[in-house]
Amino acid sequence: DHDEVSNVVFDEIGDLSSLKIDLDGVVNLDERIRVSDVSSIVEVDLRGWADLLGLTVTEQIYVHSKLMIVDDTTVIVGSANANDRSMLGDRDSEICAIIKDNEVIEAKMNGQPYMVRKYAAELRRSLFREHLGLAHDDPIVDDPIAASFFHDVWWRTADINTEIYNQNFPHIPMSSTRTWEQWNEKSRIATGDASFRDKLQEDYQLRRIQGHLIVHPLQFLEDESLNP
């Protein structure tokens, strides 16, 4: 229970305009758990579905708050965006906090022994379990950068969920929809075909969806010019 976490220190975030990020692989704070495989960086979204007045509907889950958990040791949470409006300091008003728990516990990163801070680790594990539809105490999420977790749990769950959503809701953004013509056709089928809507209502595939994790449709409308 995160409400019971004690000894949490809140620090102000100073000027972030000079912050630089090394993109030569993913560099963790501890070099022992360095991840050089950039292909492990993926964009994912959250999506849900429900029965509404006899009609099966879906909606992307939009989380407006910003959260970063670094190496299960440090939490940054607040309202700031990674753009000039938030970072220049003289435009939008923002607030962020760095949270560092003084309680250190043993864990593993990439299969290696690693000391983490209790609050950061438990928050990250709780969110991962929620996104993946796992039990509240499932240990599969404990090592977030193990290849077995990334490929067999995180990516596999997102991939299966995405495929089920794409099959049952052809009008939502997906990477296979690359033109406006394809988008309009899929939207026409989804809204105009009563038999399709009946199929959705009875389609038990949706019950196979675990959690809310899906793959971000990076190729959506890729063949269209979206310049203003």
Long-range contacts (C-beta under 8 A, 24 or more apart in sequence): 2-119, 2-122, 2-123, 2-126, 5-101, 5-103, 5-118, 5-119, 5-122, 6-103, 7-101, 7-102, 7-103, 8-99, 8-100, 8-101, 8-102, 8-119, 9-99, 9-100, 9-101, 9-102, 10-97, 10-98, 10-99, 11-97, 11-98, 11-100, 12-97, 12-98, 13-76, 13-78, 13-80, 13-96, 13-97, 13-98, 15-89, 16-80, 16-87, 17-87, 17-88, 17-89, 28-70, 28-71, 28-109, 28-145, 29-70, 29-71, 29-73, 29-74, 30-71, 30-109, 30-114, 32-109, 32-112, 32-114, 33-71, 33-109, 33-110, 33-112, 33-114, 33-145, 35-110, 35-145, 40-145, 40-150, 42-155, 42-158, 42-215, 42-216, 43-215, 43-216, 43-218, 44-158, 44-213, 44-214, 44-215, 44-216, 45-213, 45-214, 45-215, 45-216, 46-131, 46-212, 46-213, 46-214, 47-161, 47-165, 47-172, 47-212, 47-214, 48-212, 49-165, 49-169, 49-206, 49-209, 51-201, 54-201, 55-197, 55-200, 55-201, 56-168, 56-197, 56-200, 56-201, 56-203, 56-206, 58-165, 58-169, 58-172, 60-172, 61-212, 66-96, 69-120, 69-123, 69-124, 70-120, 71-109, 71-114, 71-116, 72-107, 72-109, 72-114, 72-116, 72-117, 72-120, 72-121, 72-124, 72-144, 73-100, 73-116, 73-117, 73-120, 73-121, 74-98, 74-99, 74-100, 74-117, 74-120, 75-99, 75-100, 75-119, 75-120, 75-123, 107-142, 107-143, 108-142, 108-143, 108-146, 109-143, 109-144, 109-145, 110-143, 110-145, 110-146, 111-143, 111-146, 128-154, 130-211, 130-212, 131-211, 131-212, 131-213, 132-157, 132-210, 132-211, 132-213, 133-157, 133-209, 133-210, 133-211, 133-212, 134-210, 134-211, 154-213, 157-210, 157-211, 157-213, 158-213, 158-214, 158-215, 159-215, 160-208, 160-209, 160-210, 161-209, 161-210, 161-211, 161-212, 161-213, 161-214, 162-214, 162-215, 164-205, 164-206, 164-208, 164-209, 165-209, 165-214, 167-205, 168-200, 168-203, 168-205, 168-206, 169-200, 173-217, 173-220, 173-221, 174-217, 174-220, 175-215, 175-217, 175-218, 175-219, 175-220, 175-222, 176-219, 177-217, 177-220, 177-221, 178-219, 178-220, 178-221, 178-222, 178-223, 178-224, 179-221, 179-223, 179-224, 180-221, 180-224, 183-221
